[in-house]
């Protein structure tokens, strides 16, 4: 797959007007709204029932740990029809959300079990969506499509919590759960309407003899290589996915930069509330404003990424955005004033989306279609490891060294990621042929 310089800046509106991508985008937005509504309501409900901070934080821990299996999920995404995978996954997520309706003070274990199951079932969503996307828009609109997906996520972050808290106040936890179930069903229906095939290509190198079998009309041999037939090739397929990462000149650098930046992101996320409370001497209102403004910045970042892609290639955009994140976070910590933090929050959102959007585009243009699910699965595992390690470091060291020094460390992680990308990625490197 190649990305022509003259086409990289294809507009967001024309991209959104493409029927199949629009269905995927709207379906993703609906599902994201429901997920963020529940993400806000569950901690409120658990804390109301238990008055335990530990019980509340366990909800988040349970949702992160299954992400370590992302590379495993990627193998199956590359076997299965990706459109069908998204449809079935959303239906399964709807079914797994229903038990939350029975969660009461004496049955809180249902919340933990349901959240673990939801996290496991949701492992295929991101790899399948990101692997399907290039087929829906083509190489010339990848930056615009990924920018729209970032816009989608940030709209969910802004609107979803407001919807969740509003529904919780009006009808209680049950109302939020019903809303979330409905969003999964609607998302499944919209994605089912996509006409583009989601079946990944079969690679002869992974399935020796397939071409010969097909040429001879050997139905049994051909069937044994179809992605949806269970067999014992899982390990070789998983290793083939890892090999595809190592064979690329860009993807290992992208992953190294992502792991470093995500480590800083985990520290920032873990210590943001203490920073607002202790360093800024403010409360929940300022924290809520910070998160909302950062979400608005993310919306602006999606628009800016699509516009700037006309002149700047993804390799440069990844580096400059993560380097800017480090510099900006250091400034927010060094000048601990509420106005500075709130203005900085908007730019944090812009730079984060600029980084993620171009990271997605670079992976999609440097990995062959048949490996995309596995490569995004590996990225999911890297993300989980970085989040867990960063959260643990923040929790263990905050009382010993203080919040500001750790946040300066997080800024250093962002800046280091930027330098890794700027010095490790070449804008003229060859692309993968899909």
Secondary structure, DSSP 8 states (H G I E B T S, - for coil): ----GGGTT--HHHHHTSHHHHHHHHHHHHHHHHHHHHHHHHHHHHHHHH--HHHHHHHHHHHHHGGGGHHHHHHHHTTS-HHHHHHHHHHHHHHHHHGGGG--GGGTHHHHHHHHHHHHHTHHHHHHHHHHHHHHH-GGGHHHHHHHHHHHHHHHHHHHHHHHHHHHHHH-HHHHHHHHHHHHHHHHHHHHT--S-------TTTSTTHHHHHHHT-HHHHHTTSTTS--S-HHHHHHHHHHHHHH-TTHHHHHHHHHHHHHHHHHHHHHHHHIIIIIS---HHHHHHHHHHHHHHHHHHHHHHHHHTTTS-HHHHHHHHHHHHHHHHHHHHHS--HHHHHHHHHHHHHHHHHHHHHHHHHHHHHS-GGGHHHHHHHHHHHHHHHHHHHHHHHHHHHHHH-HHHHHHHHHHHHHHHHHHHHHH--TT------
